[in-house]
Amino acid sequence: MAQQWPQLIMERPNLDGLPAPRLPEHFRLRSFEPGDEAAWVGIINEAFDFSPPHPPTWFHERLGDGHFRPERVWFAVDDTQPVATASAWIDERWGEECGVLHMVGAKLAYRGLGLGKAVCVAALGQMAVEGRTRARLLTDDFRRAAIRVYTSLGFEPVYTHDSHRARWWAVLSKL
């Protein structure tokens, strides 16, 4: 059986100097609106290749931990269709001053357009509005494209497990 390691952790030590979100023409950013549950689950199912896919009710299971607010869930929208998402979340173990960049994903047909970075910037901006002073995220070794975006936004590796140093070296050497 393969060894199960904890996820990798990254931190942006402050929320100062966030770039302005940049979107291609015909796209816009907006926060969650009633009825977006199925679109959110569809994006996450596709982005994370969940098989079998989660049903639309999974939105409430995954984001129903008491931290949900519409302004914490961001979408990049093509016309009227949400196609990428990121959330500004909270994890008590990291303290009240720390926001969590959570559930970042884009539909496959929309990857490579900068939409992931734009929704991440929107979520980070929401953290700053809420008074958070830094941000963390969890990721996986194989999510190199996402890690490239996170490092471009000022996130740095955090070493909390014996496996992290070697794993981060392997990941960053391939970026």
C-alpha positions in Angstrom: 0.0 0.0 0.0 1.3 3.5 -0.9 2.4 5.8 1.9 -0.2 8.5 2.6 1.5 11.8 3.4 -0.3 14.9 4.6 -1.0 17.6 2.0 1.5 20.3 1.3 0.9 23.7 2.9 1.7 27.1 1.5 1.4 30.6 3.1 1.3 34.1 1.9 2.8 35.9 4.9 0.7 39.1 4.4 -2.2 40.3 2.3 -0.5 43.6 1.3 0.0 44.5 -2.3 -2.4 42.1 -3.9 -2.4 42.5 -7.6 -5.6 43.6 -9.4 -7.5 40.6 -10.8 -6.9 40.3 -14.6 -9.5 38.6 -16.8 -9.6 38.0 -20.5 -12.2 40.0 -22.4 -15.8 38.8 -22.0 -15.1 37.3 -18.5 -16.1 38.9 -15.2 -15.7 38.1 -11.5 -18.6 37.8 -9.1 -19.3 36.2 -5.7 -21.8 33.4 -5.0 -25.4 34.0 -5.9 -28.4 31.8 -4.9 -28.6 28.9 -7.3 -24.8 28.6 -7.9 -24.5 25.4 -6.0 -24.7 23.1 -9.0 -22.3 25.2 -11.0 -19.8 25.2 -8.1 -20.0 21.4 -7.8 -19.6 21.0 -11.6 -16.4 23.1 -11.6 -14.9 21.2 -8.7 -15.9 17.8 -10.0 -14.2 18.6 -13.3 -11.2 20.4 -11.8 -10.4 17.5 -9.4 -11.6 14.7 -11.7 -13.9 13.3 -9.1 -15.3 9.9 -10.2 -18.1 9.3 -9.5 -18.9 13.0 -9.6 -20.4 14.6 -6.5 -24.1 15.6 -6.7 -25.1 19.3 -6.4 -26.0 18.7 -2.8 -22.3 18.2 -2.1 -21.9 22.0 -2.1 -23.7 22.1 1.3 -21.7 19.2 2.6 -18.3 20.6 1.6 -19.0 24.3 2.4 -21.5 23.8 5.2 -19.1 24.0 8.1 -20.5 27.3 9.4 -18.0 29.5 7.5 -20.0 30.0 4.3 -20.9 33.5 3.3 -21.7 34.4 -0.4 -18.9 36.9 -0.5 -16.4 34.2 0.3 -17.0 32.1 -2.8 -15.8 33.7 -6.0 -16.4 32.8 -9.7 -14.9 33.7 -13.0 -17.9 33.9 -15.3 -18.1 33.5 -19.1 -21.3 35.3 -20.1 -23.6 33.9 -17.4 -21.8 30.5 -16.8 -19.4 30.2 -13.8 -16.3 28.4 -15.1 -13.7 28.9 -12.3 -13.9 29.3 -8.5 -11.9 29.9 -5.4 -13.1 30.5 -1.8 -11.9 32.6 1.1 -12.2 30.2 4.0 -11.3 29.9 7.7 -9.5 27.1 9.5 -9.4 27.6 13.3 -6.1 25.7 13.7 -4.3 28.6 11.9 -5.8 31.4 13.9 -8.4 34.1 13.3 -5.9 36.3 11.5 -5.2 33.7 8.8 -7.5 33.1 5.8 -7.5 29.9 3.8 -7.5 29.8 0.0 -9.9 26.9 -0.5 -11.4 24.8 -3.3 -9.7 26.4 -6.3 -10.6 25.0 -9.7 -11.5 25.7 -13.3 -13.3 23.8 -16.0 -10.9 22.1 -18.3 -11.9 24.1 -21.4 -11.0 27.3 -19.5 -7.6 26.4 -18.1 -4.6 28.5 -19.1 -6.6 31.7 -19.4 -5.6 33.2 -16.0 -9.0 32.6 -14.5 -7.7 30.6 -11.6 -5.3 33.4 -10.7 -8.1 35.9 -11.0 -10.5 34.1 -8.6 -7.6 33.5 -6.2 -6.9 37.2 -6.1 -10.6 37.9 -5.5 -10.7 35.4 -2.6 -7.5 36.9 -1.1 -9.0 40.3 -1.4 -12.1 39.1 0.5 -9.8 37.8 3.3 -8.2 41.3 3.5 -11.6 42.9 3.7 -12.5 40.6 6.6 -9.4 41.7 8.4 -7.2 38.7 7.8 -3.5 39.5 7.7 -2.1 36.3 6.0 -3.3 33.3 4.0 -2.6 29.6 3.8 -3.7 26.8 1.5 -3.4 23.1 1.2 -2.3 21.5 -2.0 -1.0 18.2 -3.5 2.4 17.4 -5.0 1.0 16.8 -8.4 -0.9 20.1 -8.7 2.1 21.8 -10.4 0.1 24.3 -12.4 -1.8 25.4 -9.3 1.4 25.7 -7.3 2.9 27.9 -10.1 -0.1 30.2 -9.7 0.2 30.2 -5.9 3.9 31.0 -6.0 3.2 33.9 -8.5 0.8 35.3 -5.8 3.5 35.2 -3.1 2.7 31.9 -1.4 5.7 30.1 0.0 6.1 26.5 1.2 5.5 25.7 4.9 7.3 22.8 6.5 5.1 21.1 9.1 5.9 17.4 8.4 9.1 15.4 8.1 8.2 14.7 4.4 7.6 18.3 3.4 11.2 19.5 2.7 12.0 16.7 0.2 8.5 16.9 -1.4 8.7 20.6 -1.8 12.2 20.3 -3.3 10.9 17.8 -5.8 7.9 19.9 -6.7 9.7 23.3 -7.0 12.5 21.8 -9.0 10.0 20.8 -11.7 8.3 24.2 -12.0 
